[in-house]
Amino acid sequence: MIWIFRTGVLVMLLASSVRAATEVEALRWNVQVRARGELRENVYDFDASQKAVTDDSWLLHRLRVGLEWEPVAWLKVTVQGQDTRESFSDRPDVPLLNGAEGDDFFDLRLASVEVGLPEVVSVKVGRQVLAYGDERLVGPLEWLNFSRTFDAVKVRHEGSDWWVEAFASSVVRLDRSGFNRSDWLGGDDSQGQIFSGLYFSSKQVSFQTSDVYAFHLHEDGGTDFLTGGVRMKGDPLKLAGWDYTIEWAGQTGEVKGRDLRAFAHHLEGGYNWLHAGWKPRLALEYSYGSGDRDAGDGKTGTFQNLFPTNHPPYGLMDVFSWQNQHNAVLRLAAQPHEKVKTTLDWHGFWLATTSDAWYRANGKTEVRGIQPDARRYAGSEVDLTMNVKVNSHLDVLLGYSHFFPGSYLADTGAADDANFAYVMVTLNF
């Protein structure tokens, strides 16, 4: 309650500052307060007989305060601080422990300087967000309370219907007791990480966005691999309501000293009733990420999901990532009111191979380890969401998800249904 009171006072003070700052065009304040109440049941172990610390309800809340200074067209300075907390949970409030988002007291989220003009060339240096395409490989993962940023150098050049970016970076890791830092800033837990890439996007085909990319990840301990891919996305406004997305990515190199050969792809097609009252959209999707078929051969075929926004592509319960999986999706979206958007998704999940593990949305945590004799059908998930944009400052998101266990879970242990419900309120100034 003390935190909520202090936040309310701070928001009122900053809102006054925002209104005053609008008179100075070069200086812009931004404030965000977000709170999300969650209820999870059996999401982590699919076992109703055990009362795990993750079978609980809790409140996640965060505060962001930042400013942008743009005195001239070719110079932009961005700074933003962030405070994230987890309240009323039984699990320890330690980020990433037992799935917790935890506490990370006020720290630096963004701090960058951008010099130049994109139509000539611009350079952005400092702590920033990286996001490309549909964020299946690189994105900020805004669903997480603390989200994701990088310490990076990024160069951009653009034409009338295309742009290209090159970057070198290292992901920022949380430190509850100190300053959040990337490997570029050193530290006892440094992995020597360098994540770099080149991304080209074009709209020279009038009805389609066409992307080509290459990403490289190096970490100490024998990780050094390249990810290359293409993405094509159709525009329903230019295709009489039809849309599509096709993305393919392949990987080669080493992961922890093991030779890597892996690939993934995503196919999606939909139709939008653009002139109907509720503007419905019906779509079918299929995603595949390769798995490792032989754990003892000194090689790996598990697709490395890099730094994605895996919420919501593979289900809102976050039980799958873009690796060792087949994911079929039937998606229905509608807008019953100009301020209300609803979606109803059905996901079917299969493991690509049971000689590899089932990986959660973070691409690291295993739902179940290697179970080579199990059947491959993991289960299905239904997601229902409603997003209400109350006004230009206030958003409300409500959701409910249910997971129906499949034969893989039945073959490998507990196989009980799982539930996930939440209400999220976001206030932006």
FENQUI-V606283 format. One record per helix or strand. SS is the DSSP state (H for helix, E for strand). FROM is the first residue (numbers start at 1). TO is the last residue. If there is no record, write none. Layout:
ss;from;to
SS;FROM;TO
SS;FROM;TO
This chain:
ss;from;to
H;2;21
E;27;41
E;56;72
E;75;87
E;104;117
E;121;128
E;138;138
E;150;158
E;162;171
E;173;173
E;181;181
H;183;185
E;194;202
E;208;219
E;223;234
H;236;238
E;242;255
E;258;272
E;281;289
E;299;300
E;307;307
E;325;337
E;340;350
E;358;359
E;366;368
E;377;389
E;394;405
H;407;412
E;418;428
